[in-house]
Amino acid sequence: MVGTVGNPSFSQSSVCEDSKDILVFTVRNVRFGIPAVLLDHVIRMVAITPVDDPPRGIVGIINYHGDVLPVFSFRRYLSLDEKSPAIQDFLIIVKEERHMAIIAETISGVYHIEDEVISPEQLCAGMKGITGIYRCDDGLLIISHPKDLLGIEDQEKISAIREYLDL
């Protein structure tokens, strides 16, 4: 990986449109990455409102500039030990058809992936939510695409929550 480790307060304007640019962050000392072109903003943790019967990986919702966003947790999604979000954690606001927020414990920065990424099918067929795995000199980077984290049923639940809140 090559790149610069920057201030965690950055936005899409500082990111290249190259699909090999990855925003790297950690959760439970595991490195994850999402395509940097999906980055809207990285913000400090805010209060998360819990919801009843949320989709897998969703811990609640936040109000982000008047838009209600689902908040995704890799800890919950991967059945890792639960930890309440801390004030020093971050929320990665990603833009898709609908925005969402992803909890990150640290932000490493945006890196350019030079080498080949291992596809999840090469490791284990049927892995959901993981786009690829990149071998670094000091470990692995799990690459994910937010659209793969929530299924159609999950999106329907989120839409129902938004409708209930009259958004």
N, C-alpha and C positions, 0 to 999 in steps of 0.2 A: 504494500500500500504506500502510496506517496500522497502528500498533501500537507496542509497546515492545520494545526490545532488552533482553533479560534475561540473568541469570546462566545459563550453560549447564547448571547443575545444577537442573533443574526436572522436574516429573512431571505426570501427567495431572490431578492435582487443581488445577493452576493454569491449565488450559485450558478454554475454553468448549466447549459441545457443538455449536457452529455449524460447518457444513461449509465455510464460507468462511474459517475460521481455518486458516492454513497455517504449519507449522513450516518455516522457511527455513534452509538450510545451504548450504555451498559445497564443491565438489570441483573441484580444478584451476581455481580462480577462476570457475567456472560456478555460478550459483545454482540450487538445486533446492528443491522444496518437497513436503511430504506433508501430507495432512489431519491437523491437530493432534489430532483425536479419536482417532487411532490411536496417539498417543504414550503409551508407558508410562514410559520414563525416558530421559535422556541421561546417559551415563557416559563417563569418560575411557577411552582405549584400553587394552585388556588383551591378553595374548598370544592369538594366533589359531592354532589347530591346523589345519594343512592336511589336506585329504582327497584321495584319489585320484579322478580323473575327476569333478570337481564340476560341477554345472549352470552354465550361462552366468551370469556375474556373481558367483558364489559363490567366495570366497577361502578358506573354511575354516569352522570351528565354534568356539564359545566355550561355557564353562560359566557360565551366568547363574543364580545362586541354585539350583543343582541341575538346571536345565533346559538341555539342549544346544540352542543356537541356531545356525542358519546365518548366516554373515556375508556381506553383500552389498556389492559394490564397483561404484559407477557407472563408475569408471575401467575396470574389466575389462568390464563390461556394454556400454559404448559404445566399446570398443577404443581408449581413450585411453592415453597413455603410463603404464606401470605405475610405481607408487611403493610401496615398503613402508610400511605404516602406521607413523606416528611416535607417540611418547609423548604429544605435544601434540594428537593427533587425538582424535576422539570416536566413540562408538558410539551410534546412535539405536536404542533398543529399541522396536520397534513391536509392537502387539498385533493379531493377526488370529486366524483359526482356530488358527494356530500362530504363536508369536512368531518374530521374526527381528531381526537387527541390521544396520544400514546404516552404513557408514563415512562420516564427515563430517570435513572438515578444519577448518571453522569452523562455529559455530552463530550465526545472526543473531538468532533469537528467533521468537516467534509473531506473525504478522501477519494482519490481516483484509483479505481481497480485496474491494474495493468494486466494481470494474468487471468487465466481461465477460472471460471467459477464452477464448482462441482454442482451438478443438478441433484435435487433431493432424490430423484428416482434411482440414481446410482447407489445411494446409501440404503434407502428403504422405500419401497413402493407405497404410495398412498399418504405420504406426509403432507399434511395440510398446513397452510400458512407460511411455509418456508419456500422461498424462491430458489435459493442456492446457498452454498457454503463456500467460503473463501479461505484458503490456507494462508495464514500470515506467519512471519518468522517466529512470533511469540504466541501462537495459538490459532483459534478459529474465529471467523466472523460469520454469524448467521444472518443471511440476507432475506428480507421479507418484503412483500408488497402489501400495503394495507388492504387493497381490494380482495386479497386472498384470505384475510383474517376473518371476515364475516360472510357467512353464507346468505342465501336468499331469504331464508326464514329469519335469520338474525336481522337483516336489513328491514324486513317487515315489522319486526318487534320495535326497532328503533323508530320507524315511520309512525307506528301506533303511539309511541310515547310522545313524539312531536305533535301528532294530531291531538292527543289528549291535552297537551299543554297549549293547544291552539296556535301553533306556529306555522 
